[in-house]
Amino acid sequence: MPAVLDSAVDARVVLDAAASNPERARAQFGRGPNHGYLLLKGRGRVLAVDAASLSHPASLDVPPFDGRADLTLQLGPVIFSSALRDATGVIRFSDFVNQLQFADAGNALNERAARAARAAGGSASLGGKLVEFAGACAWNPGAPPGQSIVPVRLIIIEERP
């Protein structure tokens, strides 16, 4: 958590930079191999949570609010990502005996993130609420930044608009 919180960049800054020049934004804000990860933080209004998906993706509108999803948070119980493990640079493959242990470390981080998201109020009850978040996500070339963020911090700031 400290590695994410200390290095996360405001999501609006990254979104605006990527809108004007995606390649430069990736070089400036991307982390890890090929600048393929982001550490993001900010506030946003939860527009919807897809409870039918195992990852319970929550669409998030960040200021200035326009009612359209800018980002997506994975709330779990299942997290489909190795971003928490790979984005910070704190955990390295060379620190493990084999790839199974390396994968286990990523899974443990994801499980902890999902528990923290549930503790924030559970995915079903987040619709319409203003939240503060910090987390990690992969940033695939050609895709907008901030998709499938795995939050390590999720705090409800305001119950309803």
CORCORVEN-V609322 format. One record per residue. PSI is psi in degrees with one decimal (NA if undefined). BURIAL is I if it has 16 or more other ideal C-beta (glycine too) atoms within 10 Angstrom, else O. Layout:
PSI BURIAL
PSI BURIAL
//
This chain:
-47.7 O
-36.8 O
-37.9 I
-49.5 I
-36.7 O
-26.0 O
-8.2 I
143.8 I
145.8 I
127.6 O
-39.8 I
-38.2 I
-45.6 O
-43.6 I
-44.6 I
-42.0 O
-41.7 I
-31.5 I
-34.1 O
-34.4 O
90.2 O
-40.6 I
-43.4 O
-39.0 O
-41.7 I
-43.2 I
-36.5 O
-43.1 O
-20.1 I
151.4 I
160.7 I
-167.7 I
128.3 O
27.0 O
37.6 I
7.4 I
156.7 I
146.5 I
115.3 I
152.7 I
165.1 I
-165.5 I
152.1 I
161.2 I
128.4 I
116.8 I
-40.7 I
156.2 O
127.7 I
90.7 O
-11.8 O
-21.2 O
143.8 O
-27.0 O
-4.9 I
59.9 I
134.1 I
121.9 I
138.4 I
129.8 I
119.0 I
154.2 I
145.6 O
131.1 O
128.1 O
5.5 O
5.9 O
145.2 O
128.5 I
-31.8 I
167.4 I
132.4 I
136.6 I
116.6 I
-13.3 I
175.1 I
-20.7 O
132.8 O
123.9 I
82.1 O
150.9 I
15.0 I
-40.9 I
-39.5 I
-40.3 I
-22.3 I
-30.4 I
-26.1 I
-0.1 O
-36.9 O
122.4 I
147.2 O
-37.3 O
-12.2 O
-3.0 O
156.6 O
-37.9 O
175.9 O
-24.0 O
-41.9 O
-37.5 O
-44.0 I
-40.3 O
-38.4 O
-43.4 I
-41.5 I
-39.6 O
-40.9 O
-43.1 I
-40.6 I
-41.1 O
-40.4 O
-41.5 I
-39.3 I
-41.2 O
-39.0 I
-41.8 I
-37.1 O
-24.3 O
-6.5 I
-1.7 I
145.7 O
-37.5 I
-28.6 O
4.0 O
-15.3 I
126.8 O
-9.2 O
150.5 I
127.5 I
156.3 I
137.0 I
160.3 I
136.8 I
-171.7 I
151.4 I
159.1 I
152.0 I
98.5 I
138.2 O
136.4 O
-8.7 O
154.4 O
151.8 O
157.5 I
24.0 I
134.7 I
49.1 I
132.7 I
106.9 I
136.1 I
-14.2 I
129.3 I
112.6 I
131.9 O
122.9 O
-37.8 O
132.8 O
-48.2 O
152.2 O
NA O
//
